[in-house]
Amino acid sequence: MPSIAARIRTAVMQVSPQVWRVLSHSLLFGLAGSVADLLFNFYLVSLGYGNDTAGLMATIYRGAGALLGLPIGLLIDRFGPRMLLVVGAIGFGVAFALLVVVSQLWTLALIVFLAGVANVLALTAVVPLLTGITSGEERAAVFGMNASAALIIGLVGSSVGGLLPGLAAAILGVGAQDTAAYRLALSVVVALGIASALPVLLGFRASPYAEVAVTRTTEPRRRLPARALVRFALPSLLLGIGGGLFLPFQNLFFRSVFNLSDAAVGATLAIGALGMGLGALLGAPAAAWLGLRRAASLLRFGAVLAVALMFAPVLPVVVAGYVLRGAFIAASFPLNDALVMKLTPAQQRGAAVSLLTVLWSLGWSVAAWVSGQMQVAYGFVPVLAASLVAYALSAWAIWSIREE
């Protein structure tokens, strides 16, 4: 039986040039997102806002996907995923260019909403774009590689992002936690967001052959009822709730609970990003062994055990739980996406992907707002407990999907 390393090596060697272009986009867009995730809350704090405002902004950011996800799916079906991915990536960079020059709450909220729209546009378009240039047999591996490309680059983004405010402060002659330092540091997000559109914008030629071959043989042709598509998206809703409760505040968690510096928080998030990137690569071998549904469900349940470790009062144990949580989630969600694509006919994939995005964003946005309020009164313990329960329910929701 081939080893896991051999399986991964074989999958990498079979990747087409067009897939590599999409993976290059994911690397750059993931780098932009990881720097933004690390620094934006700190930027809000430098403006005088608190955790409740950070929760509100996270709700608005993900709420954009919940509100506009279905129209975005229809736009993808009409104009094609490549065009909308390019629009989303460039729009993300432009939105952060505006965010670094404003400070009023209502203005921040409006631009964060626009950034959320651009983000969900780019992320939603990737799945049908990759589906159209891959075969069913290679799709789980390619989806895992795409997730890994976006996640493992977070190692660089979190590490460099933690150092950027200090570098910006030295250039400007201000304190490392000064608003001006965060504004200059966040300008990197602008450049990366726009640059991420280039691999798909220039010289990209999508091939329909893999999709045609797969549609003739193994994938469903009959349209599914809407309730089936909603059922496929239920694990994403619960995953969004589990993530939204904690991840928008992960930097504040490590700073406030363990009194870490910005650079130390960045290093911790970088370790977590490395775990997620490696975890995403392990999903395909697990699927080859267990099948898509079982592998996705069992890996998702692994995140439950990992979150349980984060209740410990000892930093190394908490970091271990944090890293394992990311690895299990990163391994499971590309498999869940591939499972949904396998069970959905080609003419409904835009709608299916948009429902995954909508319900995930809805769960994330509501959970982030609730979490921000809970933290003010009760701290992080009930937040972690609720996140654990949401991941457990998400694992069950995948396990109980009918594949007939």
FENDA-V287378 format. One record per residue. RES is the residue in one small letter. PHI is phi in whole degrees, -180 to 180 (999 if undefined). Layout:
# FENDA-V287378
res:phi
RES:PHI
RES:PHI
This chain:
# FENDA-V287378
res:phi
m:999
p:-61
s:-73
i:-61
a:-62
a:-66
r:-62
i:-64
r:-62
t:-63
a:-63
v:-65
m:-68
q:-90
v:-72
s:-81
p:-59
q:-69
v:-64
w:-60
r:-65
v:-65
l:-65
s:-64
h:-57
s:-62
l:-61
l:-70
f:-69
g:-64
l:-64
a:-61
g:-66
s:-70
v:-66
a:-64
d:-61
l:-72
l:-96
f:-67
n:-62
f:-63
y:-61
l:-62
v:-62
s:-66
l:-84
g:101
y:-91
g:-116
n:-62
d:-65
t:-69
a:-60
g:-65
l:-62
m:-65
a:-64
t:-64
i:-64
y:-61
r:-78
g:-63
a:-60
g:-67
a:-64
l:-77
l:-113
g:-59
l:-66
p:-59
i:-65
g:-60
l:-67
l:-64
i:-62
d:-64
r:-83
f:-105
g:95
p:-70
r:-63
m:-61
l:-74
l:-62
v:-63
v:-61
g:-65
a:-65
i:-67
g:-62
f:-63
g:-63
v:-64
a:-61
f:-72
a:-63
l:-78
l:-62
v:-81
v:-118
v:-124
s:-142
q:-68
l:-60
w:-67
t:-69
l:-58
a:-62
l:-63
i:-73
v:-62
f:-61
l:-64
a:-63
g:-64
v:-62
a:-62
n:-64
v:-70
l:-63
a:-67
l:-69
t:-70
a:-70
v:-62
v:-64
p:-67
l:-64
l:-68
t:-60
g:-74
i:-119
t:-133
s:-90
g:-61
e:-68
e:-96
r:-65
a:-61
a:-66
v:-68
f:-60
g:-64
m:-65
n:-65
a:-62
s:-65
a:-60
a:-73
l:-89
i:-69
i:-68
g:-61
l:-59
v:-72
g:-62
s:-70
s:-67
v:-68
g:-60
g:-66
l:-91
l:-60
p:-60
g:-65
l:-66
a:-63
a:-63
a:-65
i:-67
l:-89
g:72
v:-126
g:-71
a:-66
q:-107
d:-78
t:-58
a:-62
a:-65
y:-67
r:-64
l:-66
a:-63
l:-71
s:-65
v:-62
v:-62
v:-60
a:-64
l:-68
g:-59
i:-68
a:-64
s:-67
a:-77
l:-64
p:-61
v:-93
l:-79
l:-108
g:74
f:-90
r:-130
a:-74
s:-107
p:-87
y:-65
a:-63
e:-67
v:-64
a:-63
v:-70
t:-62
r:-70
t:-113
t:-113
e:-106
p:-68
r:-110
r:-71
r:-66
l:-94
p:-67
a:-60
r:-63
a:-69
l:-65
v:-64
r:-63
f:-62
a:-88
l:-57
p:-60
s:-69
l:-58
l:-69
l:-64
g:-62
i:-64
g:-61
g:-74
g:-64
l:-66
f:-120
l:-63
p:-63
f:-117
q:-62
n:-68
l:-68
f:-60
f:-70
r:-73
s:-81
v:-80
f:-116
n:58
l:-85
s:-75
d:-59
a:-65
a:-67
v:-62
g:-60
a:-65
t:-64
l:-65
a:-65
i:-62
g:-63
a:-65
l:-62
g:-61
m:-67
g:-62
l:-68
g:-60
a:-62
l:-73
l:-84
g:-65
a:-63
p:-60
a:-64
a:-67
a:-64
w:-85
l:-107
g:93
l:-59
r:-66
r:-64
a:-63
a:-62
s:-68
l:-67
l:-67
r:-63
f:-67
g:-58
a:-65
v:-62
l:-65
a:-67
v:-62
a:-59
l:-67
m:-78
f:-81
a:-67
p:-85
v:-107
l:-57
p:-59
v:-68
v:-63
v:-63
a:-60
g:-63
y:-62
v:-67
l:-66
r:-56
g:-62
a:-64
f:-67
i:-66
a:-65
a:-72
s:-87
f:-72
p:-66
l:-67
n:-64
d:-61
a:-64
l:-62
v:-64
m:-63
k:-64
l:-89
t:-111
p:-65
a:-56
q:-73
q:-115
r:-68
g:-60
a:-65
a:-65
v:-65
s:-65
l:-66
l:-56
t:-68
v:-61
l:-71
w:-62
s:-64
l:-63
g:-61
w:-63
s:-66
v:-66
a:-64
a:-64
w:-65
v:-61
s:-63
g:-59
q:-70
m:-63
q:-64
v:-60
a:-95
y:-126
g:82
f:-94
v:-61
p:-66
v:-64
l:-65
a:-63
a:-66
s:-63
l:-59
v:-63
a:-64
y:-65
a:-63
l:-66
s:-65
a:-61
w:-63
a:-64
i:-72
w:-57
s:-90
i:-67
r:-89
e:-100
e:-66
